[in-house]
């Protein structure tokens, strides 16, 4: 286990590096002009990046520091994808001049129709894990009004929920 640590730590770094290479340029290109909070001095991409790296790094640290199995590539990518979309309604509202109060299923589905941040290239399993993404996104905040849509689902990756909330 100890001899595998540098190799696995390198894998985590590569997953995050790939996020930086595949998603961040598109995230900035598509949303740098947007505010993260209604008319506050915080850009949408800065807010998303903070969430992605806080949640994913704390997830990896928690797994490693408590002697659990190392986070696998799939879980890290799923977590990063969900954290990227944790405020997709705010993005949607700014781009389409709408008033979505929550991260509704149809809104997340609409995101993936165009995929402006290129999450599909980073997390190619997005389609088979769509319901998991929806659950994590809708439960990132304590009071997202869209939670009722996924409240009764039994997520396979509920263990990621604390890190989505941290992010």
C-alpha positions as CSV (number, residue, x, y, z in Angstrom):
1,X,0.0,0.0,0.0
2,X,2.7,2.5,1.0
3,X,4.8,1.7,-2.1
4,X,1.7,2.5,-4.3
5,X,1.2,5.9,-2.7
6,X,3.4,8.0,-5.1
7,X,1.8,6.3,-8.1
8,X,-1.7,6.9,-6.8
9,X,-1.0,10.4,-5.8
10,X,0.3,11.1,-9.3
11,X,-2.9,9.7,-10.7
12,X,-4.9,12.1,-8.6
13,X,-2.8,15.0,-9.8
14,X,-3.3,13.8,-13.4
15,X,-7.0,13.7,-13.0
16,X,-7.0,17.3,-11.7
17,X,-4.5,18.4,-14.4
18,X,-6.8,16.9,-17.1
19,X,-9.6,18.9,-15.6
20,X,-7.5,22.1,-15.9
21,X,-6.6,21.2,-19.5
22,X,-10.0,20.0,-20.8
23,X,-12.6,22.0,-18.8
24,X,-11.1,25.2,-17.5
25,X,-10.4,26.9,-20.9
26,X,-14.0,26.4,-21.9
27,X,-15.3,27.4,-18.5
28,X,-13.5,30.7,-18.7
29,X,-14.4,31.3,-22.3
30,X,-18.1,30.7,-21.7
31,X,-18.5,32.3,-18.3
32,X,-15.7,34.7,-17.4
33,X,-18.0,37.7,-17.8
34,X,-20.6,36.3,-15.4
35,X,-20.9,36.9,-11.7
36,X,-21.1,34.0,-9.3
37,X,-23.4,35.7,-6.9
38,X,-26.0,38.2,-8.1
39,X,-24.0,41.3,-8.9
40,X,-21.1,40.5,-6.5
41,X,-17.5,40.9,-7.3
42,X,-16.8,37.2,-7.8
43,X,-16.6,35.6,-11.2
44,X,-18.5,32.5,-12.0
45,X,-15.5,30.5,-13.1
46,X,-13.5,31.5,-9.9
47,X,-16.5,30.3,-7.9
48,X,-16.7,27.0,-9.8
49,X,-12.9,26.4,-9.6
50,X,-12.9,27.0,-5.9
51,X,-15.7,24.5,-5.5
52,X,-14.1,21.8,-7.7
53,X,-10.7,22.0,-6.2
54,X,-11.9,22.3,-2.6
55,X,-14.3,19.4,-2.8
56,X,-12.0,17.0,-4.9
57,X,-8.8,17.7,-2.9
58,X,-10.6,17.2,0.4
59,X,-12.1,14.0,-0.9
60,X,-8.7,12.7,-1.9
61,X,-7.2,13.8,1.4
62,X,-9.9,12.3,3.5
63,X,-9.6,8.9,1.8
64,X,-5.8,8.9,2.0
65,X,-5.5,10.3,5.6
66,X,-8.0,7.8,7.0
67,X,-6.5,4.8,5.4
68,X,-9.4,4.1,3.1
69,X,-8.9,3.0,-0.5
70,X,-7.6,5.7,-2.8
71,X,-10.2,7.6,-4.7
72,X,-10.6,6.1,-8.2
73,X,-10.5,8.0,-11.4
74,X,-14.2,7.6,-12.0
75,X,-15.3,9.0,-8.6
76,X,-12.9,11.9,-8.9
77,X,-14.2,12.8,-12.3
78,X,-17.8,12.4,-11.3
79,X,-17.2,14.7,-8.3
80,X,-15.4,17.3,-10.4
81,X,-18.3,17.2,-13.0
82,X,-20.9,17.6,-10.3
83,X,-19.0,20.4,-8.6
84,X,-18.6,22.2,-12.0
85,X,-22.4,22.2,-12.4
86,X,-23.3,22.9,-8.7
87,X,-24.6,26.4,-9.7
88,X,-25.5,25.7,-13.3
89,X,-28.8,27.5,-12.7
90,X,-26.9,30.7,-12.2
91,X,-25.0,30.2,-15.4
92,X,-28.3,29.4,-17.2
93,X,-30.0,32.5,-15.8
94,X,-27.2,34.8,-17.0
95,X,-26.9,33.2,-20.4
96,X,-30.6,32.9,-21.2
97,X,-32.0,35.7,-19.0
98,X,-34.2,33.3,-17.1
99,X,-35.1,33.0,-13.4
100,X,-34.4,29.3,-12.5
101,X,-34.3,29.1,-8.8
102,X,-32.9,25.5,-8.7
103,X,-30.8,23.1,-10.6
104,X,-33.6,21.2,-12.2
105,X,-33.3,18.0,-14.1
106,X,-34.3,19.6,-17.4
107,X,-31.8,22.4,-16.8
108,X,-28.9,20.0,-16.3
109,X,-30.1,18.0,-19.3
110,X,-30.1,21.3,-21.3
111,X,-26.6,22.0,-20.2
112,X,-25.4,18.7,-21.6
113,X,-27.1,19.3,-25.0
114,X,-24.6,22.0,-25.7
115,X,-21.9,21.2,-23.1
116,X,-20.3,24.6,-23.1
117,X,-17.6,23.7,-20.6
118,X,-16.8,20.4,-22.4
119,X,-17.5,18.1,-19.4
120,X,-18.3,15.3,-21.8
121,X,-14.6,15.1,-22.8
122,X,-13.5,15.1,-19.2
123,X,-16.1,12.7,-17.9
124,X,-17.2,10.5,-20.9
125,X,-19.4,8.4,-18.6
126,X,-21.6,11.4,-18.1
127,X,-24.5,9.9,-19.9
128,X,-24.6,6.6,-18.0
129,X,-24.1,8.6,-14.7
130,X,-26.5,11.4,-15.5
131,X,-28.9,10.6,-12.6
132,X,-25.9,10.6,-10.3
133,X,-24.8,13.9,-11.5
134,X,-28.3,15.3,-11.1
135,X,-28.5,14.0,-7.5
136,X,-25.1,15.4,-6.5
137,X,-25.8,18.8,-8.2
138,X,-29.3,19.1,-6.6
139,X,-28.0,18.2,-3.2
140,X,-24.9,20.4,-3.2
141,X,-26.7,23.1,-1.3
142,X,-29.0,22.5,1.7
143,X,-32.0,24.2,0.2
144,X,-31.9,23.8,-3.6
145,X,-35.6,23.9,-4.5
146,X,-35.0,21.2,-7.2
147,X,-34.0,18.5,-4.6
148,X,-37.5,17.1,-4.6
149,X,-36.8,15.7,-8.1
150,X,-34.0,13.4,-6.9
151,X,-34.8,13.1,-3.2
152,X,-36.3,9.6,-3.6
153,X,-33.4,8.2,-5.7
154,X,-30.9,5.8,-4.3
155,X,-27.6,7.2,-5.5
156,X,-24.7,4.8,-6.1
157,X,-22.2,7.6,-5.1
158,X,-23.8,9.1,-2.1
159,X,-20.4,8.9,-0.4
160,X,-19.4,11.9,-2.6
161,X,-22.2,14.1,-1.2
162,X,-20.2,15.5,1.7
163,X,-17.5,16.7,-0.7
164,X,-20.0,18.3,-3.1
165,X,-21.5,20.2,-0.1
166,X,-17.9,21.2,1.0
167,X,-17.2,22.4,-2.6
